Amino acid sequence: MKRPEFKLSELTAISPIDGRYRSKVEKLAAWFSQYGLMRMRLKVEIEYLIKLLPRIGRKLTRKDEEELRGLWQNFSLKGAGRVKEFEQTAINDVKALEYYIRARLGTRHRKLVSFVHFGLTSDDVNVPAYGLALKEANETLIVPAIEELYGILRGFAKEQKDLAMLGRTHGQPAVPTTLGKELANYVVRIEKILQQAHGFCFEAKLNGAVGNYNALVAAYPRVDWIRFSDRFISGLGLVPNRMTTQILPYDNWLQYFSLLKLLNNVLIGFCQDMWRYISDGYLLQIPVAGEVGSSTMPQKVNPIDFENAEGNLGIANALLEFYERKLPINRLQRDLSDSTVKRTFGAALAHSLLAYQNIVAGLGKIAPNKTKTSEELGDHWEVIAEGLQTILRAEGIPDAYEKLSELTRGREVTQGALQEFIGSLKVSAATKKKLMRMSPGNYVGLAEKLVSDI
């Protein structure tokens, strides 16, 4: 049997992100593919050159700036391939990019060649490049995906704000709530995280091989390099960090990753709750024409979107947790063990993004089962024992808890049994009427108001 040639495609890719799920997350390639990273680096190199030259007495015309910017604005896959050719000899991808820029400057800008990558170390290019990639991906893809999920879930919660359902604590039938209120708990948590993710400020640095501007100061000692660096980094839309070794302390980036990890953990809990609501019949799944739930059981409609989301959130968090362990640590001024780790940022974001999309898809395929929630409440009148004993305590009956405990603990109690109990109580007629009006369906407190107020 002849083995197939495994040329890269969606069918032969080792990672499902670049294979099975490519179409759903491929926009991240603009920043986290090899091409994307090259383009971000190229932008940093060119913008640095444009800002540098006037500071050292070499003027550029507007046409010069436009032509230089065109190198990164019009960077193509063919250009990326040329960079890879330089890398075959240089065995350094940043130096290969420098050689590519020099080759592209041509005769018109030949005098600028010696100032390409002038006074910089690799991480003066890498760090702003990754900072830009994280910033732009967050603003363009991640935050909008969270906002879409948030908006759909918020709307669903408000629609179901008054749908009473059995609560469960320790998995056991408990005080009633509403479906909308249980969903709203997640809505508010997501909203708080979304507020922090929106407009998150990413740090970067440009200060030389050990963070002291050594080479730049040696060549041009009269230039205020700290001010220059701050303004350059700020001009890219990033936050300058002056105090670094050769590499940026990644604490700021880790705050962002920690934020995503928190969101992902919240959503894992949400997916598990949705799975349980579907399993218990509180939510009905809307069949999709042509979709198969089980390869052997024709009747099944699997909660696959929530299950896939849970798995992808777990993979993303495994990477995000590794970043938290690895990236705060660096040997002295520099080692390269962080380099290969940073190349996986796109994978962590991709699995997160895929999960957010899965949850949105899952929310579009469910509907409340009002019959089921109503029937189940009717089967568990014991869950209003909390309210009954609290009213009795308010009437001055000290052993109200014990009386209700004796009647209800570990038992399913019928409406008739509770009414018989209430009828035997030595309380006022008004109190008995109040107790008799209480039911599992109306004992939901301020759930509806709480949802209305979010």
Beta strands, then each sheet from edge to edge (+ up, - down):
strand 1: 164-169
strand 2: 172-178
strand 3: 203-204
strand 4: 239-240
strand 5: 283-285
strand 6: 366-368
sheet 1: 1+ 2-
sheet 2: 3+ 4+
sheet 3: 5+ 6-
end
